[in-house]
Amino acid sequence: MRIFLSLLVLLSACAAPDARTTAIVGATALLPGGESIADSVAVVKGTRLIRLGTRAETPIPAGSDKVDGAGKYLLADPDAGGELRQGARANLVLASDPAGAPPRTTMREGKWLQ
């Protein structure tokens, strides 16, 4: 039993850390088909978009890195085959222009590009 507990402690110490969580708050999310979500919250955990909805309906996980999207548009990154839906890979664009024209900030696989 003691060996089992020691092994369990060792394995838990070697486990991968939790994936970083980012919440993009306040942007207008532009969905396929011309629909949009004003004052949206998009929650990205690791490489996936795990939640997308209005600020009123979408909780922001405690400890999330928050990105202010007010006055901007959130859309799928067409250069990376992105989709703006829950469960999709987090290939996103946050832009001042609804067409995603520069200046813009791009997220690929959940990481912001410089």
C-alpha positions in Angstrom: 0.0 0.0 0.0 2.8 2.4 0.9 4.4 1.8 -2.6 1.1 2.5 -4.3 0.7 5.8 -2.4 4.3 6.8 -3.2 3.7 6.1 -6.9 0.5 8.1 -6.9 2.2 11.1 -5.4 5.1 10.8 -7.9 2.7 10.6 -10.8 0.6 13.6 -9.7 3.8 15.7 -9.4 4.7 14.7 -13.0 1.3 15.6 -14.4 1.1 18.4 -17.0 0.1 21.8 -15.6 -3.4 23.1 -16.4 -3.8 24.7 -19.8 -3.8 28.5 -19.7 -7.3 30.1 -19.9 -7.9 33.4 -21.7 -11.2 35.3 -21.8 -11.8 37.8 -24.6 -14.4 40.1 -23.3 -16.7 42.7 -24.9 -15.9 42.2 -28.6 -18.6 41.6 -31.3 -18.2 38.0 -32.3 -18.8 37.6 -36.0 -20.3 34.1 -36.7 -20.8 32.2 -40.0 -23.9 33.1 -41.9 -23.7 36.8 -41.0 -24.9 36.4 -37.4 -23.1 38.2 -34.5 -22.9 38.3 -30.7 -22.5 41.8 -29.4 -20.7 42.2 -26.0 -19.4 38.6 -26.3 -17.2 36.5 -24.1 -15.0 33.9 -25.8 -13.1 31.6 -23.4 -10.1 29.8 -24.7 -8.5 27.0 -22.7 -5.3 25.6 -24.2 -5.8 25.3 -27.9 -9.6 25.2 -27.9 -12.4 27.7 -27.8 -14.5 26.3 -24.9 -17.2 28.9 -24.5 -18.7 31.6 -26.7 -21.7 33.7 -25.8 -23.0 37.0 -24.5 -21.3 38.5 -21.4 -24.6 38.0 -19.5 -24.7 34.3 -20.3 -21.1 33.2 -20.3 -19.2 32.9 -17.1 -15.5 33.9 -17.1 -13.5 31.3 -15.2 -11.6 32.6 -12.1 -7.9 33.2 -12.8 -8.4 33.7 -16.6 -6.2 36.1 -18.5 -8.7 38.8 -19.6 -8.4 40.6 -23.0 -10.4 43.7 -23.5 -12.3 43.4 -26.8 -14.5 46.4 -26.4 -15.0 48.2 -29.7 -13.4 45.3 -31.7 -14.5 42.4 -33.7 -13.7 38.7 -33.0 -13.7 36.4 -36.0 -12.2 33.1 -37.1 -8.7 33.4 -38.6 -9.3 32.5 -42.3 -5.5 32.0 -42.8 -5.5 29.2 -40.3 -8.9 27.5 -41.2 -10.4 28.8 -38.0 -14.0 28.4 -37.0 -15.8 30.5 -34.4 -17.7 27.8 -32.5 -17.3 26.0 -29.2 -14.9 23.2 -29.4 -13.0 24.6 -32.4 -9.3 25.2 -32.4 -8.5 28.7 -31.1 -7.4 30.3 -34.4 -8.9 33.8 -33.9 -8.6 37.4 -35.0 -9.4 40.4 -32.9 -9.6 43.5 -35.1 -11.0 47.0 -35.3 -12.4 46.2 -38.7 -15.2 43.6 -39.2 -13.3 42.3 -42.2 -10.3 41.5 -40.0 -8.1 44.0 -41.8 -5.0 45.3 -40.0 -4.3 46.4 -37.4 -5.3 43.2 -35.8 -4.2 40.7 -33.2 -4.1 37.0 -34.2 -4.4 34.0 -31.9 -3.2 30.6 -33.2 -3.8 27.4 -31.3 -4.6 29.5 -28.2 -1.4 31.7 -28.3 -1.3 35.4 -29.3 1.2 36.1 -32.1 3.4 39.1 -31.8 
